[in-house]
Amino acid sequence: MTGWIVTAVVVAIGIYAIAIYNQLVKKRQMVEEGWSGIDVQLKRRTDLIPNLLEAVKGYMAHERGLMERITELRARSQAAGSAGAGERGRIEGELSSALMQLFAVAENYPDLKASANFIDFQNAMQELEDQIQLARRYYNGAVRVLNIAVESFPSNLVAGAFGFVKAEYFELDSEAERAVPQVTF
């Protein structure tokens, strides 16, 4: 009788470990799906930047330094495609700040602000930034769920045994992006 009880307990623990393992796999896949969503939106943004710069080039000839910085950051963003979330977040934060600076400088050019191309690009960039923010929130939520499972008992035992590790959040390093915008009338 004792043998059956021990066997039943071992089988129950095995089934529980399998269930935990499957939940960890599911959570890891959600993190990867979230990262893919961010990656798609960032790719869309880097594809749109050359068109935006072309639209403003004629109006903002003496803002060459800013436009060169955006071009450089776009190239770094494309090169960082396989970088981790922290590094990618830092680069993308710098690019976002430079783009915000471009739109702020554009306020000094009434002809540019009235250009249909510029307005279209500005609207497209705003929509993309909103999509990036949504993808970032989804990814960070999936990371949070995975990290809790990796660190919580008893799933941490299964996670450690099968090599599950905490994922990295996609965070903003730029103080400019964290700052609350000032609105004046």
Order of alpha helices (4+ residues) and beta strands (2+ residues): alpha-alpha-alpha-alpha-alpha-alpha-alpha
